[in-house]
Amino acid sequence: MVGVALLFYVWERAMTTTEKREAITIRFPARVLEAIREAKAEEESLNDFVVRVLEKEARWTRARKAHAEIVKLGERIMARHGGPLPDSTQLIRDLRDGRGRYD
């Protein structure tokens, strides 16, 4: 695999942020590195671009995991109750209108 060793520590970024950063080396295939260089804004550092993209991907990954857990929970609830729960729309309307379960 053809790659370029990149040290992900940019001095100006480190000077403008209070967030602690660690230096790591990542080897990208040449085609990926070229795509990154084409995609990033001219004034944006390679480090800032990669950090921004990875943070976004991490958020999406967490969101997908949370969604999968919610779906599984819904399936467990439906299995426990023998199907979908009854529609609560009318109950909510009654409660809003002051008619409650204790009337």
Phi, psi and omega per residue, in radians:
M1 nan 2.177 3.105
V2 -1.380 2.282 -3.097
G3 -2.628 2.917 3.101
V4 -2.177 2.249 3.120
A5 -1.350 2.228 3.138
L6 -2.111 2.316 3.048
L7 -1.699 1.992 -3.050
F8 -1.551 1.175 3.012
Y9 -2.512 1.968 -3.106
V10 -1.908 2.121 -3.027
W11 -0.995 -0.836 -3.086
E12 -1.129 -0.648 3.105
R13 -1.134 -0.726 3.137
A14 -1.123 -0.557 -3.121
M15 -1.352 -0.357 -3.084
T16 -1.787 0.014 -3.121
T17 -2.249 2.625 3.078
T18 -1.658 -0.119 -3.129
E19 -1.249 2.292 3.135
K20 -1.207 2.385 3.114
R21 -2.155 2.598 3.071
E22 -2.012 2.523 3.106
A23 -1.560 2.287 3.068
I24 -2.375 2.844 3.072
T25 -2.015 2.279 3.097
I26 -2.217 2.409 3.099
R27 -1.813 2.012 3.106
F28 -1.729 2.511 2.945
P29 -1.055 2.578 -3.081
A30 -0.982 -0.688 -3.119
R31 -1.145 -0.612 3.121
V32 -1.226 -0.760 3.116
L33 -1.069 -0.722 3.108
E34 -1.112 -0.716 3.109
A35 -1.107 -0.683 3.113
I36 -1.112 -0.800 -3.132
R37 -1.079 -0.629 3.119
E38 -1.275 -0.572 -3.041
A39 -1.429 -0.537 -3.057
K40 -1.323 2.710 3.068
A41 -1.201 2.625 -3.074
E42 -1.043 -0.668 -3.095
E43 -1.465 -0.106 -3.109
E44 -1.541 2.370 3.098
S45 -1.293 2.743 3.095
L46 -1.047 -0.728 3.124
N47 -1.046 -0.879 -3.109
D48 -1.067 -0.688 3.120
F49 -1.097 -0.865 -3.100
V50 -1.119 -0.730 3.120
V51 -1.081 -0.782 -3.128
R52 -1.075 -0.791 -3.121
V53 -1.154 -0.722 -3.141
L54 -1.205 -0.637 3.063
E55 -1.098 -0.734 3.116
K56 -1.099 -0.786 3.138
E57 -1.111 -0.679 3.113
A58 -1.102 -0.710 3.099
R59 -1.091 -0.770 3.136
W60 -1.113 -0.688 3.130
T61 -1.104 -0.778 3.097
R62 -1.105 -0.695 3.140
A63 -1.129 -0.738 3.109
R64 -1.096 -0.716 3.109
K65 -1.117 -0.761 3.128
A66 -1.088 -0.740 3.132
H67 -1.077 -0.753 3.127
A68 -1.089 -0.685 3.109
E69 -1.155 -0.688 3.117
I70 -1.121 -0.748 3.123
V71 -1.082 -0.781 3.117
K72 -1.077 -0.723 3.114
L73 -1.080 -0.762 3.101
G74 -1.051 -0.706 3.115
E75 -1.147 -0.687 3.109
R76 -1.145 -0.713 3.129
I77 -1.119 -0.775 3.133
M78 -1.111 -0.674 3.124
A79 -1.152 -0.684 -3.126
R80 -1.175 -0.604 -3.077
H81 -1.741 0.080 3.092
G82 1.301 0.446 3.110
G83 2.412 -2.961 -3.131
P84 -1.136 2.613 3.080
L85 -1.236 2.676 -3.132
P86 -1.119 2.702 3.134
D87 -1.117 2.247 -3.099
S88 -1.775 0.163 -3.074
T89 -1.010 -0.849 -3.103
Q90 -1.154 -0.675 3.095
L91 -1.047 -0.783 3.134
I92 -1.110 -0.752 3.109
R93 -1.071 -0.756 3.124
D94 -1.088 -0.748 3.135
L95 -1.121 -0.686 3.107
R96 -1.128 -0.599 -3.127
D97 -1.456 0.040 3.095
G98 1.624 -0.022 3.072
R99 -1.645 2.010 -3.076
G100 -2.042 -3.031 -3.134
R101 -1.229 -0.320 -3.059
Y102 -1.814 0.288 3.131
D103 -1.264 nan nan
